[in-house]
C-alpha cells in the first residue's frame, strides 16, 4: 500500500525543465510500492555538468513499526556530493530544507494553478542562493 504521507509529492511525477541557477532536466518517478520517489537529475550548475539521483520518502529504521514523520531524502551526484534534505509540502508551496527542517539552507517554491510550473528560489546562509523554476515537459 502506498504511503499517504508521500502522496502530496505525486504532483512532481514526470519530467521537468529546470531554469535559473541550475539548468537542465529532472525526472521524478515512483519506486515500486509508492513509498519513495526517485529523482533523476541531469543539470548544469556553475558551468559544470551534474548527474545524480535522489531518493525521497519517510525513513523506517530497522525494527521500527512505523516510518518517521518527516519526508527525507538522500541525494548523490557525479561530483561525489551526498546531501540530505527534508521535503515539506504545504498546499501549493513546497519547501525543501537542506539538512534538517528549519535549516538556513532551503528551497521554497509555489506551484502554478495548473500544477505545471514550480517557481521559487534556493536560499543559503549569508544571503546567497538563486532563483529556480521547474516547468513540466509535455
LUMNULUM-600365 format. One record per residue: residue number from 1; residue in one letter; x, y, z of N, C-alpha, C, O in turn. Coordinates in steps of 0.1 Angstrom, whole numbers, always signed. Atoms other than C-alpha are relative to their C-alpha. Example, Ala and Ser with C-alpha at 12.3 -4.5 7.8 and 13.67 -1.06 7.14 Angstrom:
% residues 2
<pt num="1" residu="A" n_east="+9" n_north="-12" n_up="+0" ca_east="+123" ca_north="-45" ca_up="+78" c_east="+9" c_north="+12" c_up="+0" o_east="+19" o_north="+12" o_up="+7"/>
<pt num="2" residu="S" n_east="-9" n_north="-11" n_up="+0" ca_east="+137" ca_north="-11" ca_up="+71" c_east="-8" c_north="+11" c_up="+8" o_east="-3" o_north="+22" o_up="+9"/>
END
This chain:
% residues 138
<pt num="1" residu="X" n_east="+8" n_north="-12" n_up="+0" ca_east="+0" ca_north="+0" ca_up="+0" c_east="+9" c_north="+12" c_up="+0" o_east="+19" o_north="+13" o_up="+8"/>
<pt num="2" residu="X" n_east="-7" n_north="-13" n_up="+2" ca_east="+13" ca_north="+35" ca_up="-10" c_east="+0" c_north="+7" c_up="+14" o_east="-10" o_north="+6" o_up="+21"/>
<pt num="3" residu="X" n_east="-1" n_north="-8" n_up="-12" ca_east="+24" ca_north="+58" ca_up="+18" c_east="-8" c_north="+13" c_up="-2" o_east="-4" o_north="+22" o_up="-10"/>
<pt num="4" residu="X" n_east="+8" n_north="-12" n_up="+2" ca_east="-3" ca_north="+85" ca_up="+21" c_east="+7" c_north="+13" c_up="+4" o_east="+3" o_north="+24" o_up="-1"/>
<pt num="5" residu="X" n_east="-8" n_north="-12" n_up="-4" ca_east="+22" ca_north="+110" ca_up="+37" c_east="+8" c_north="+5" c_up="-12" o_east="+11" o_north="+17" o_up="-13"/>
<pt num="6" residu="X" n_east="-8" n_north="-4" n_up="+12" ca_east="+41" ca_north="+110" ca_up="+4" c_east="-9" c_north="+5" c_up="-11" o_east="-4" o_north="+12" o_up="-21"/>
<pt num="7" residu="X" n_east="+9" n_north="-3" n_up="+12" ca_east="+11" ca_north="+114" ca_up="-19" c_east="-1" c_north="+15" c_up="-4" o_east="-3" o_north="+17" o_up="-16"/>
<pt num="8" residu="X" n_east="-1" n_north="-14" n_up="+5" ca_east="+13" ca_north="+153" ca_up="-19" c_east="+11" c_north="+2" c_up="-10" o_east="+11" o_north="+12" o_up="-18"/>
<pt num="9" residu="X" n_east="-11" n_north="-2" n_up="+9" ca_east="+45" ca_north="+149" ca_up="-38" c_east="-2" c_north="-7" c_up="-14" o_east="+6" o_north="-6" o_up="-23"/>
<pt num="10" residu="X" n_east="+4" n_north="+6" n_up="+13" ca_east="+28" ca_north="+129" ca_up="-66" c_east="-1" c_north="+10" c_up="-11" o_east="+2" o_north="+6" o_up="-23"/>
<pt num="11" residu="X" n_east="+1" n_north="-11" n_up="+10" ca_east="+24" ca_north="+162" ca_up="-84" c_east="+13" c_north="+2" c_up="-7" o_east="+14" o_north="+9" o_up="-17"/>
<pt num="12" residu="X" n_east="-13" n_north="-1" n_up="+6" ca_east="+61" ca_north="+160" ca_up="-91" c_east="+3" c_north="-10" c_up="-11" o_east="+12" o_north="-9" o_up="-19"/>
<pt num="13" residu="X" n_east="-3" n_north="+11" n_up="+10" ca_east="+59" ca_north="+128" ca_up="-112" c_east="+0" c_north="+6" c_up="-14" o_east="-9" o_north="+13" o_up="-18"/>
<pt num="14" residu="X" n_east="-1" n_north="-5" n_up="+14" ca_east="+71" ca_north="+135" ca_up="-147" c_east="+14" c_north="+6" c_up="-2" o_east="+22" o_north="+6" o_up="+7"/>
<pt num="15" residu="X" n_east="-13" n_north="-7" n_up="+3" ca_east="+100" ca_north="+153" ca_up="-164" c_east="-2" c_north="+15" c_up="-1" o_east="-12" o_north="+20" o_up="-7"/>
<pt num="16" residu="X" n_east="+1" n_north="-14" n_up="-1" ca_east="+106" ca_north="+189" ca_up="-158" c_east="+13" c_north="+7" c_up="-6" o_east="+24" o_north="+1" o_up="-4"/>
<pt num="17" residu="X" n_east="-12" n_north="-9" n_up="+4" ca_east="+129" ca_north="+216" ca_up="-174" c_east="+3" c_north="+9" c_up="+11" o_east="-6" o_north="+16" o_up="+16"/>
<pt num="18" residu="X" n_east="-5" n_north="-9" n_up="-11" ca_east="+149" ca_north="+235" ca_up="-148" c_east="+7" c_north="+11" c_up="-6" o_east="+16" o_north="+10" o_up="-14"/>
<pt num="19" residu="X" n_east="-8" n_north="-13" n_up="+4" ca_east="+160" ca_north="+271" ca_up="-153" c_east="+3" c_north="+8" c_up="+13" o_east="-3" o_north="+6" o_up="+23"/>
<pt num="20" residu="X" n_east="-4" n_north="-8" n_up="-12" ca_east="+177" ca_north="+295" ca_up="-130" c_east="+15" c_north="-2" c_up="+2" o_east="+23" o_north="-3" o_up="-7"/>
<pt num="21" residu="X" n_east="-14" n_north="+2" n_up="-4" ca_east="+209" ca_north="+289" ca_up="-111" c_east="+6" c_north="-13" c_up="-4" o_east="+18" o_north="-15" o_up="-5"/>
<pt num="22" residu="X" n_east="-3" n_north="+13" n_up="+6" ca_east="+209" ca_north="+253" ca_up="-124" c_east="-9" c_north="-2" c_up="-12" o_east="-21" o_north="+2" o_up="-11"/>
<pt num="23" residu="X" n_east="+8" n_north="+2" n_up="+12" ca_east="+197" ca_north="+243" ca_up="-158" c_east="+1" c_north="-14" c_up="-5" o_east="+12" o_north="-20" o_up="-5"/>
<pt num="24" residu="X" n_east="+0" n_north="+14" n_up="+5" ca_east="+187" ca_north="+210" ca_up="-174" c_east="-14" c_north="-6" c_up="+2" o_east="-24" o_north="+0" o_up="+1"/>
<pt num="25" residu="X" n_east="+12" n_north="+7" n_up="-3" ca_east="+161" ca_north="+184" ca_up="-166" c_east="+1" c_north="-9" c_up="+12" o_east="+12" o_north="-13" o_up="+16"/>
<pt num="26" residu="X" n_east="+2" n_north="+9" n_up="-10" ca_east="+149" ca_north="+164" ca_up="-137" c_east="-12" c_north="-9" c_up="-3" o_east="-22" o_north="-3" o_up="-8"/>
<pt num="27" residu="X" n_east="+12" n_north="+9" n_up="+2" ca_east="+125" ca_north="+134" ca_up="-138" c_east="-3" c_north="-7" c_up="+14" o_east="+6" o_north="-12" o_up="+20"/>
<pt num="28" residu="X" n_east="+5" n_north="+6" n_up="-12" ca_east="+105" ca_north="+122" ca_up="-108" c_east="-8" c_north="-12" c_up="-4" o_east="-17" o_north="-12" o_up="-13"/>
<pt num="29" residu="X" n_east="+8" n_north="+13" n_up="+2" ca_east="+91" ca_north="+86" ca_up="-107" c_east="-1" c_north="-7" c_up="+13" o_east="+7" o_north="-5" o_up="+22"/>
<pt num="30" residu="X" n_east="+2" n_north="+8" n_up="-12" ca_east="+77" ca_north="+63" ca_up="-81" c_east="+9" c_north="-12" c_up="-1" o_east="+12" o_north="-18" o_up="-11"/>
<pt num="31" residu="X" n_east="-7" n_north="+13" n_up="-2" ca_east="+98" ca_north="+34" ca_up="-68" c_east="-12" c_north="-10" c_up="+2" o_east="-22" o_north="-6" o_up="+8"/>
<pt num="32" residu="X" n_east="+11" n_north="+10" n_up="-2" ca_east="+76" ca_north="+2" ca_up="-68" c_east="-5" c_north="+1" c_up="+14" o_east="+3" o_north="+1" o_up="+24"/>
<pt num="33" residu="X" n_east="+7" n_north="+0" n_up="-13" ca_east="+51" ca_north="+3" ca_up="-39" c_east="-4" c_north="+14" c_up="+4" o_east="-12" o_north="+16" o_up="+13"/>
<pt num="34" residu="X" n_east="+3" n_north="-14" n_up="-2" ca_east="+49" ca_north="+42" ca_up="-40" c_east="+2" c_north="+4" c_up="+15" o_east="-6" o_north="+12" o_up="+20"/>
<pt num="35" residu="X" n_east="-5" n_north="-5" n_up="-13" ca_east="+67" ca_north="+46" ca_up="-7" c_east="+11" c_north="+10" c_up="-2" o_east="+14" o_north="+18" o_up="+7"/>
<pt num="36" residu="X" n_east="-11" n_north="-9" n_up="+3" ca_east="+95" ca_north="+65" ca_up="-23" c_east="-1" c_north="+6" c_up="-14" o_east="-5" o_north="-1" o_up="-24"/>
<pt num="37" residu="X" n_east="-2" n_north="-6" n_up="+13" ca_east="+100" ca_north="+89" ca_up="-52" c_east="+15" c_north="+0" c_up="-3" o_east="+24" o_north="+1" o_up="+6"/>
<pt num="38" residu="X" n_east="-14" n_north="-1" n_up="+5" ca_east="+132" ca_north="+88" ca_up="-73" c_east="+1" c_north="+12" c_up="-9" o_east="-8" o_north="+13" o_up="-18"/>
<pt num="39" residu="X" n_east="-2" n_north="-12" n_up="+9" ca_east="+145" ca_north="+120" ca_up="-89" c_east="+13" c_north="-3" c_up="-7" o_east="+24" o_north="-5" o_up="-1"/>
<pt num="40" residu="X" n_east="-12" n_north="+2" n_up="+9" ca_east="+169" ca_north="+115" ca_up="-118" c_east="+4" c_north="+14" c_up="-4" o_east="-5" o_north="+22" o_up="-9"/>
<pt num="41" residu="X" n_east="-5" n_north="-14" n_up="+2" ca_east="+190" ca_north="+147" ca_up="-123" c_east="+10" c_north="+1" c_up="-11" o_east="+20" o_north="-7" o_up="-11"/>
<pt num="42" residu="X" n_east="-10" n_north="-3" n_up="+11" ca_east="+208" ca_north="+160" ca_up="-154" c_east="+0" c_north="+15" c_up="-1" o_east="-8" o_north="+21" o_up="-9"/>
<pt num="43" residu="X" n_east="+0" n_north="-14" n_up="+0" ca_east="+217" ca_north="+196" ca_up="-148" c_east="+14" c_north="+5" c_up="-3" o_east="+24" o_north="-2" o_up="-3"/>
<pt num="44" residu="X" n_east="-13" n_north="-8" n_up="+0" ca_east="+245" ca_north="+222" ca_up="-154" c_east="-1" c_north="+11" c_up="+10" o_east="-11" o_north="+18" o_up="+10"/>
<pt num="45" residu="X" n_east="+0" n_north="-10" n_up="-10" ca_east="+254" ca_north="+243" ca_up="-125" c_east="+14" c_north="+6" c_up="+1" o_east="+24" o_north="-2" o_up="+2"/>
<pt num="46" residu="X" n_east="-14" n_north="-6" n_up="+0" ca_east="+283" ca_north="+268" ca_up="-124" c_east="+9" c_north="-5" c_up="-11" o_east="+21" o_north="-6" o_up="-9"/>
<pt num="47" residu="X" n_east="-7" n_north="+4" n_up="+12" ca_east="+293" ca_north="+256" ca_up="-158" c_east="+4" c_north="-15" c_up="+0" o_east="+11" o_north="-20" o_up="-9"/>
<pt num="48" residu="X" n_east="-4" n_north="+14" n_up="-1" ca_east="+297" ca_north="+220" ca_up="-146" c_east="-12" c_north="-9" c_up="-1" o_east="-23" o_north="-6" o_up="+4"/>
<pt num="49" residu="X" n_east="+11" n_north="+10" n_up="+1" ca_east="+275" ca_north="+190" ca_up="-156" c_east="-1" c_north="-7" c_up="+14" o_east="+8" o_north="-11" o_up="+20"/>
<pt num="50" residu="X" n_east="+3" n_north="+7" n_up="-12" ca_east="+258" ca_north="+174" ca_up="-126" c_east="-11" c_north="-10" c_up="-3" o_east="-22" o_north="-7" o_up="-7"/>
<pt num="51" residu="X" n_east="+10" n_north="+11" n_up="+1" ca_east="+241" ca_north="+140" ca_up="-129" c_east="-1" c_north="-7" c_up="+13" o_east="+9" o_north="-9" o_up="+20"/>
<pt num="52" residu="X" n_east="+2" n_north="+6" n_up="-13" ca_east="+226" ca_north="+124" ca_up="-99" c_east="-13" c_north="-7" c_up="+2" o_east="-21" o_north="-7" o_up="-8"/>
<pt num="53" residu="X" n_east="+13" n_north="+7" n_up="-3" ca_east="+198" ca_north="+106" ca_up="-82" c_east="-3" c_north="+4" c_up="+15" o_east="+6" o_north="+6" o_up="+23"/>
<pt num="54" residu="X" n_east="+5" n_north="-3" n_up="-14" ca_east="+177" ca_north="+114" ca_up="-51" c_east="-11" c_north="-9" c_up="+3" o_east="-20" o_north="-11" o_up="-5"/>
<pt num="55" residu="X" n_east="+11" n_north="+9" n_up="-5" ca_east="+155" ca_north="+90" ca_up="-31" c_east="-7" c_north="+8" c_up="+11" o_east="-1" o_north="+12" o_up="+20"/>
<pt num="56" residu="X" n_east="+8" n_north="-8" n_up="-9" ca_east="+127" ca_north="+107" ca_up="-13" c_east="-11" c_north="-8" c_up="+6" o_east="-19" o_north="-15" o_up="-1"/>
<pt num="57" residu="X" n_east="+10" n_north="+8" n_up="-7" ca_east="+105" ca_north="+91" ca_up="+13" c_east="+1" c_north="+2" c_up="+15" o_east="+9" o_north="+10" o_up="+20"/>
<pt num="58" residu="X" n_east="-1" n_north="+0" n_up="-14" ca_east="+99" ca_north="+85" ca_up="+50" c_east="+9" c_north="-11" c_up="+5" o_east="+7" o_north="-23" o_up="+1"/>
<pt num="59" residu="X" n_east="-9" n_north="+10" n_up="-5" ca_east="+127" ca_north="+66" ca_up="+68" c_east="-7" c_north="-9" c_up="+10" o_east="-15" o_north="-4" o_up="+19"/>
<pt num="60" residu="X" n_east="+5" n_north="+9" n_up="-11" ca_east="+118" ca_north="+35" ca_up="+88" c_east="+12" c_north="-8" c_up="+4" o_east="+16" o_north="-17" o_up="-3"/>
<pt num="61" residu="X" n_east="-12" n_north="+7" n_up="-4" ca_east="+148" ca_north="+24" ca_up="+108" c_east="-3" c_north="-15" c_up="+3" o_east="-14" o_north="-19" o_up="+5"/>
<pt num="62" residu="X" n_east="+1" n_north="+15" n_up="-2" ca_east="+155" ca_north="-13" ca_up="+112" c_east="-7" c_north="-3" c_up="+13" o_east="-4" o_north="+2" o_up="+23"/>
<pt num="63" residu="X" n_east="+7" n_north="+5" n_up="-12" ca_east="+130" ca_north="-29" ca_up="+136" c_east="-12" c_north="+10" c_up="+3" o_east="-20" o_north="+6" o_up="+12"/>
<pt num="64" residu="X" n_east="+10" n_north="-10" n_up="-4" ca_east="+107" ca_north="+2" ca_up="+137" c_east="-14" c_north="-5" c_up="-6" o_east="-14" o_north="-10" o_up="-17"/>
<pt num="65" residu="X" n_east="+14" n_north="+3" n_up="+4" ca_east="+69" ca_north="-4" ca_up="+134" c_east="-5" c_north="+9" c_up="-11" o_east="-11" o_north="+5" o_up="-21"/>
<pt num="66" residu="X" n_east="+5" n_north="-11" n_up="+9" ca_east="+62" ca_north="+29" ca_up="+116" c_east="+11" c_north="+8" c_up="-5" o_east="+21" o_north="+10" o_up="+2"/>
<pt num="67" residu="X" n_east="-10" n_north="-10" n_up="+5" ca_east="+82" ca_north="+53" ca_up="+94" c_east="+0" c_north="+13" c_up="+8" o_east="-10" o_north="+16" o_up="+15"/>
<pt num="68" residu="X" n_east="+0" n_north="-13" n_up="-6" ca_east="+93" ca_north="+86" ca_up="+108" c_east="-9" c_north="+10" c_up="-7" o_east="-13" o_north="+7" o_up="-18"/>
<pt num="69" residu="X" n_east="+9" n_north="-9" n_up="+5" ca_east="+71" ca_north="+116" ca_up="+103" c_east="+5" c_north="+8" c_up="-12" o_east="-2" o_north="+10" o_up="-22"/>
<pt num="70" residu="X" n_east="-5" n_north="-9" n_up="+11" ca_east="+93" ca_north="+138" ca_up="+81" c_east="+3" c_north="-8" c_up="-13" o_east="+6" o_north="-20" o_up="-12"/>
<pt num="71" residu="X" n_east="-4" n_north="+5" n_up="+13" ca_east="+98" ca_north="+132" ca_up="+44" c_east="+14" c_north="+4" c_up="-3" o_east="+17" o_north="+16" o_up="-4"/>
<pt num="72" residu="X" n_east="-14" n_north="-3" n_up="+1" ca_east="+135" ca_north="+129" ca_up="+40" c_east="+5" c_north="-5" c_up="-14" o_east="-1" o_north="-13" o_up="-20"/>
<pt num="73" residu="X" n_east="-6" n_north="+5" n_up="+12" ca_east="+158" ca_north="+124" ca_up="+10" c_east="+15" c_north="-1" c_up="+2" o_east="+21" o_north="+5" o_up="+11"/>
<pt num="74" residu="X" n_east="-15" n_north="+1" n_up="+1" ca_east="+193" ca_north="+114" ca_up="+2" c_east="+3" c_north="+2" c_up="-15" o_east="-2" o_north="-5" o_up="-24"/>
<pt num="75" residu="X" n_east="-4" n_north="-4" n_up="+14" ca_east="+210" ca_north="+129" ca_up="-29" c_east="+14" c_north="-4" c_up="-2" o_east="+22" o_north="-3" o_up="+7"/>
<pt num="76" residu="X" n_east="-13" n_north="+4" n_up="+4" ca_east="+240" ca_north="+115" ca_up="-47" c_east="+3" c_north="+5" c_up="-14" o_east="-6" o_north="+5" o_up="-23"/>
<pt num="77" residu="X" n_east="-2" n_north="-5" n_up="+13" ca_east="+257" ca_north="+131" ca_up="-77" c_east="+14" c_north="-4" c_up="-5" o_east="+23" o_north="-9" o_up="+2"/>
<pt num="78" residu="X" n_east="-12" n_north="+4" n_up="+7" ca_east="+285" ca_north="+127" ca_up="-102" c_east="+12" c_north="+8" c_up="+4" o_east="+24" o_north="+5" o_up="+0"/>
<pt num="79" residu="X" n_east="-11" n_north="-7" n_up="-5" ca_east="+307" ca_north="+152" ca_up="-84" c_east="+4" c_north="-5" c_up="+14" o_east="+13" o_north="+0" o_up="+20"/>
<pt num="80" residu="X" n_east="-3" n_north="+6" n_up="-13" ca_east="+308" ca_north="+130" ca_up="-53" c_east="-8" c_north="+6" c_up="+12" o_east="-5" o_north="+3" o_up="+23"/>
<pt num="81" residu="X" n_east="+8" n_north="-6" n_up="-11" ca_east="+283" ca_north="+151" ca_up="-33" c_east="-11" c_north="-10" c_up="+5" o_east="-17" o_north="-17" o_up="-3"/>
<pt num="82" residu="X" n_east="+12" n_north="+7" n_up="-6" ca_east="+258" ca_north="+135" ca_up="-9" c_east="-6" c_north="+10" c_up="+10" o_east="+0" o_north="+15" o_up="+19"/>
<pt num="83" residu="X" n_east="+7" n_north="-10" n_up="-9" ca_east="+232" ca_north="+157" ca_up="+7" c_east="-13" c_north="-7" c_up="+5" o_east="-18" o_north="-16" o_up="-1"/>
<pt num="84" residu="X" n_east="+13" n_north="+4" n_up="-6" ca_east="+202" ca_north="+151" ca_up="+30" c_east="-9" c_north="+12" c_up="+0" o_east="-5" o_north="+23" o_up="+3"/>
<pt num="85" residu="X" n_east="+10" n_north="-11" n_up="+0" ca_east="+170" ca_north="+171" ca_up="+26" c_east="-12" c_north="-5" c_up="+8" o_east="-14" o_north="-17" o_up="+10"/>
<pt num="86" residu="X" n_east="+13" n_north="+3" n_up="-5" ca_east="+136" ca_north="+173" ca_up="+43" c_east="-10" c_north="+7" c_up="-9" o_east="-9" o_north="+19" o_up="-11"/>
<pt num="87" residu="X" n_east="+11" n_north="-6" n_up="+9" ca_east="+106" ca_north="+179" ca_up="+20" c_east="-12" c_north="+3" c_up="+8" o_east="-16" o_north="-5" o_up="+17"/>
<pt num="88" residu="X" n_east="+12" n_north="-4" n_up="-8" ca_east="+77" ca_north="+198" ca_up="+34" c_east="-10" c_north="+6" c_up="-10" o_east="-10" o_north="+18" o_up="-13"/>
<pt num="89" residu="X" n_east="+11" n_north="-5" n_up="+8" ca_east="+47" ca_north="+201" ca_up="+11" c_east="-11" c_north="+6" c_up="+8" o_east="-14" o_north="+1" o_up="+19"/>
<pt num="90" residu="X" n_east="+11" n_north="-7" n_up="-7" ca_east="+20" ca_north="+226" ca_up="+22" c_east="-9" c_north="+7" c_up="-10" o_east="-6" o_north="+18" o_up="-13"/>
<pt num="91" residu="X" n_east="+9" n_north="-6" n_up="+10" ca_east="-8" ca_north="+232" ca_up="-2" c_east="+7" c_north="+2" c_up="-13" o_east="+12" o_north="-8" o_up="-19"/>
<pt num="92" residu="X" n_east="-6" n_north="-4" n_up="+12" ca_east="+6" ca_north="+250" ca_up="-32" c_east="+15" c_north="+3" c_up="+1" o_east="+22" o_north="+6" o_up="-9"/>
<pt num="93" residu="X" n_east="-14" n_north="-3" n_up="-3" ca_east="+40" ca_north="+255" ca_up="-16" c_east="+8" c_north="-12" c_up="+4" o_east="+3" o_north="-21" o_up="+11"/>
<pt num="94" residu="X" n_east="-9" n_north="+11" n_up="-3" ca_east="+69" ca_north="+231" ca_up="-15" c_east="+13" c_north="+6" c_up="+6" o_east="+19" o_north="+15" o_up="+0"/>
<pt num="95" residu="X" n_east="-12" n_north="-4" n_up="-6" ca_east="+98" ca_north="+237" ca_up="+9" c_east="+9" c_north="-12" c_up="+1" o_east="+5" o_north="-23" o_up="+5"/>
<pt num="96" residu="X" n_east="-10" n_north="+11" n_up="-1" ca_east="+130" ca_north="+216" ca_up="+7" c_east="+11" c_north="+5" c_up="+9" o_east="+18" o_north="+14" o_up="+5"/>
<pt num="97" residu="X" n_east="-10" n_north="-4" n_up="-9" ca_east="+152" ca_north="+220" ca_up="+37" c_east="+13" c_north="-7" c_up="-2" o_east="+13" o_north="-19" o_up="-3"/>
<pt num="98" residu="X" n_east="-13" n_north="+6" n_up="+1" ca_east="+189" ca_north="+214" ca_up="+34" c_east="+4" c_north="-5" c_up="+14" o_east="+6" o_north="+3" o_up="+23"/>
<pt num="99" residu="X" n_east="-3" n_north="+6" n_up="-13" ca_east="+198" ca_north="+190" ca_up="+62" c_east="-13" c_north="-2" c_up="+8" o_east="-20" o_north="-12" o_up="+5"/>
<pt num="100" residu="X" n_east="+11" n_north="+2" n_up="-9" ca_east="+171" ca_north="+194" ca_up="+89" c_east="-11" c_north="+11" c_up="-3" o_east="-7" o_north="+22" o_up="-7"/>
<pt num="101" residu="X" n_east="+11" n_north="-10" n_up="+1" ca_east="+137" ca_north="+212" ca_up="+89" c_east="+4" c_north="+12" c_up="+8" o_east="+9" o_north="+11" o_up="+20"/>
<pt num="102" residu="X" n_east="-4" n_north="-13" n_up="-7" ca_east="+143" ca_north="+249" ca_up="+98" c_east="+14" c_north="+4" c_up="-3" o_east="+18" o_north="+15" o_up="+2"/>
<pt num="103" residu="X" n_east="-14" n_north="-3" n_up="+4" ca_east="+178" ca_north="+249" ca_up="+83" c_east="+0" c_north="+14" c_up="-7" o_east="-10" o_north="+18" o_up="-14"/>
<pt num="104" residu="X" n_east="-1" n_north="-13" n_up="+7" ca_east="+190" ca_north="+283" ca_up="+69" c_east="+3" c_north="-2" c_up="-15" o_east="+2" o_north="+7" o_up="-23"/>
<pt num="105" residu="X" n_east="-1" n_north="+3" n_up="+14" ca_east="+196" ca_north="+265" ca_up="+36" c_east="-13" c_north="-7" c_up="-5" o_east="-16" o_north="-18" o_up="+1"/>
<pt num="106" residu="X" n_east="+13" n_north="+6" n_up="+4" ca_east="+163" ca_north="+258" ca_up="+18" c_east="-4" c_north="+5" c_up="-14" o_east="+0" o_north="+16" o_up="-18"/>
<pt num="107" residu="X" n_east="+7" n_north="-4" n_up="+12" ca_east="+143" ca_north="+259" ca_up="-14" c_east="-15" c_north="+2" c_up="+4" o_east="-21" o_north="-6" o_up="+11"/>
<pt num="108" residu="X" n_east="+15" n_north="-2" n_up="-2" ca_east="+107" ca_north="+274" ca_up="-13" c_east="-5" c_north="+4" c_up="-14" o_east="-1" o_north="+14" o_up="-20"/>
<pt num="109" residu="X" n_east="+6" n_north="-3" n_up="+12" ca_east="+86" ca_north="+273" ca_up="-44" c_east="-15" c_north="-2" c_up="+1" o_east="-21" o_north="-8" o_up="+10"/>
<pt num="110" residu="X" n_east="+15" n_north="+0" n_up="+1" ca_east="+49" ca_north="+277" ca_up="-54" c_east="-4" c_north="-6" c_up="-13" o_east="+1" o_north="-2" o_up="-24"/>
<pt num="111" residu="X" n_east="+6" n_north="+6" n_up="+12" ca_east="+30" ca_north="+256" ca_up="-79" c_east="-9" c_north="+10" c_up="-7" o_east="-17" o_north="+17" o_up="+0"/>
<pt num="112" residu="X" n_east="+10" n_north="-8" n_up="+8" ca_east="+11" ca_north="+274" ca_up="-107" c_east="-14" c_north="-7" c_up="+2" o_east="-15" o_north="-18" o_up="+7"/>
<pt num="113" residu="X" n_east="+14" n_north="+5" n_up="-2" ca_east="-27" ca_north="+269" ca_up="-107" c_east="-2" c_north="-13" c_up="-8" o_east="-9" o_north="-22" o_up="-3"/>
<pt num="114" residu="X" n_east="+2" n_north="+12" n_up="+8" ca_east="-24" ca_north="+242" ca_up="-134" c_east="+10" c_north="-11" c_up="+5" o_east="+10" o_north="-22" o_up="+0"/>
<pt num="115" residu="X" n_east="-10" n_north="+9" n_up="-5" ca_east="+5" ca_north="+225" ca_up="-115" c_east="+12" c_north="-3" c_up="-9" o_east="+19" o_north="-12" o_up="-6"/>
<pt num="116" residu="X" n_east="-10" n_north="+3" n_up="+9" ca_east="+28" ca_north="+226" ca_up="-144" c_east="+13" c_north="+9" c_up="+1" o_east="+23" o_north="+7" o_up="-6"/>
<pt num="117" residu="X" n_east="-12" n_north="-8" n_up="-3" ca_east="+53" ca_north="+252" ca_up="-130" c_east="+2" c_north="+1" c_up="+15" o_east="-8" o_north="+3" o_up="+22"/>
<pt num="118" residu="X" n_east="-4" n_north="-2" n_up="-14" ca_east="+71" ca_north="+253" ca_up="-97" c_east="+10" c_north="+11" c_up="+0" o_east="+22" o_north="+8" o_up="-5"/>
<pt num="119" residu="X" n_east="-8" n_north="-12" n_up="+0" ca_east="+86" ca_north="+287" ca_up="-92" c_east="+5" c_north="+4" c_up="+14" o_east="-4" o_north="+6" o_up="+23"/>
<pt num="120" residu="X" n_east="-5" n_north="-4" n_up="-13" ca_east="+109" ca_north="+296" ca_up="-63" c_east="+14" c_north="+3" c_up="+0" o_east="+20" o_north="+7" o_up="-10"/>
<pt num="121" residu="X" n_east="-14" n_north="-4" n_up="-1" ca_east="+144" ca_north="+301" ca_up="-51" c_east="+7" c_north="-8" c_up="+12" o_east="+0" o_north="-12" o_up="+22"/>
<pt num="122" residu="X" n_east="-9" n_north="+6" n_up="-10" ca_east="+172" ca_north="+284" ca_up="-31" c_east="+5" c_north="+12" c_up="+8" o_east="+10" o_north="+22" o_up="+3"/>
<pt num="123" residu="X" n_east="-6" n_north="-9" n_up="-9" ca_east="+183" ca_north="+304" ca_up="-1" c_east="+11" c_north="-6" c_up="+8" o_east="+9" o_north="-17" o_up="+14"/>
<pt num="124" residu="X" n_east="-12" n_north="+5" n_up="-8" ca_east="+217" ca_north="+299" ca_up="+16" c_east="+4" c_north="+9" c_up="+11" o_east="+1" o_north="+21" o_up="+10"/>
<pt num="125" residu="X" n_east="-5" n_north="-9" n_up="-11" ca_east="+232" ca_north="+312" ca_up="+48" c_east="+9" c_north="+11" c_up="-5" o_east="+16" o_north="+9" o_up="-14"/>
<pt num="126" residu="X" n_east="-8" n_north="-12" n_up="+4" ca_east="+248" ca_north="+346" ca_up="+45" c_east="-5" c_north="+7" c_up="-12" o_east="+2" o_north="+16" o_up="-18"/>
<pt num="127" residu="X" n_east="+6" n_north="-8" n_up="+11" ca_east="+224" ca_north="+358" ca_up="+18" c_east="+2" c_north="-6" c_up="-14" o_east="-3" o_north="+0" o_up="-24"/>
<pt num="128" residu="X" n_east="-2" n_north="+6" n_up="+14" ca_east="+234" ca_north="+335" ca_up="-11" c_east="-13" c_north="-7" c_up="-4" o_east="-22" o_north="-9" o_up="+3"/>
<pt num="129" residu="X" n_east="+11" n_north="+8" n_up="+6" ca_east="+211" ca_north="+315" ca_up="-33" c_east="-2" c_north="+3" c_up="-14" o_east="+5" o_north="+11" o_up="-20"/>
<pt num="130" residu="X" n_east="+3" n_north="-2" n_up="+14" ca_east="+195" ca_north="+315" ca_up="-67" c_east="-15" c_north="-3" c_up="-3" o_east="-20" o_north="-12" o_up="+4"/>
<pt num="131" residu="X" n_east="+14" n_north="+3" n_up="+5" ca_east="+161" ca_north="+315" ca_up="-85" c_east="+0" c_north="-13" c_up="-7" o_east="+10" o_north="-17" o_up="-13"/>
<pt num="132" residu="X" n_east="+2" n_north="+13" n_up="+7" ca_east="+149" ca_north="+281" ca_up="-97" c_east="-14" c_north="-2" c_up="-4" o_east="-23" o_north="-2" o_up="+5"/>
<pt num="133" residu="X" n_east="+13" n_north="+2" n_up="+5" ca_east="+119" ca_north="+274" ca_up="-119" c_east="+0" c_north="-14" c_up="-7" o_east="+9" o_north="-17" o_up="-15"/>
<pt num="134" residu="X" n_east="+2" n_north="+13" n_up="+7" ca_east="+107" ca_north="+239" ca_up="-130" c_east="-12" c_north="+1" c_up="-8" o_east="-23" o_north="+5" o_up="-2"/>
<pt num="135" residu="X" n_east="+11" n_north="+0" n_up="+9" ca_east="+84" ca_north="+236" ca_up="-159" c_east="-2" c_north="-14" c_up="-5" o_east="+7" o_north="-20" o_up="-11"/>
<pt num="136" residu="X" n_east="+3" n_north="+14" n_up="+5" ca_east="+67" ca_north="+203" ca_up="-167" c_east="+1" c_north="-1" c_up="-15" o_east="-5" o_north="+7" o_up="-22"/>
<pt num="137" residu="X" n_east="+0" n_north="+3" n_up="+14" ca_east="+75" ca_north="+189" ca_up="-201" c_east="-13" c_north="-7" c_up="-5" o_east="-18" o_north="-15" o_up="+3"/>
<pt num="138" residu="X" n_east="+13" n_north="+6" n_up="+6" ca_east="+45" ca_north="+179" ca_up="-223" c_east="+2" c_north="-15" c_up="-2" o_east="-8" o_north="-21" o_up="-6"/>
END
